[in-house]
Structure formats: structure tokens, C-alpha cells
Amino acid sequence: MPASYLTDPLVDFTGATPQRELIGDQKWIAIFPIGTEGWAEVRRSGYPVYVDTTEPVGSLFPGKGTIKRLPYPHTE
């Protein structure tokens, strides 16, 4: 059983996927139940990549992905 787990593409550190991406995906899965923490992790690390490309239905800015940073006006 451990051999089949270690060869799974989601955890195979010897494969083509960079280790940083694999770790980022696993961390996001672990903190997914804490919504704001998961959102902050995607913003901080950029992983998982597919979360950044999705957006809610009826988005005010379609095609822009998730919020990265709210811009401040120049008067601030």
C-alpha cells in the first residue's frame, strides 16, 4: 500500500511536477475547511494553480480570476 501511495502523481516528488507545487497543493487541501486561510494561502504561494483560474458565478469582473489585492486610490 505505501508503494502505490508514493507513486501517486499528487505526492510523487521524483516526478515532473515541482516539489513546491505538490507541497502547496497538499497544504491547501489541509487548510481548505478554514476558508480565509485557504484563500490567503493561494494568494501567498500561488498554489494550487487551478483555484486562481476559477471565479464565482455572476462575477462583477469576469475573466479576472480571484482577488489578489485591492488597489488603493492615490489619495490614500
Secondary structure, 3 states (H helix, E strand, C coil): CHHHHHCCCCCCCCCCCCHHHHHHHHHHHHHCCCHHHHHHHHHHHCCCHHHHCCCCCCCCCCCCCCCCCCCCCCCC
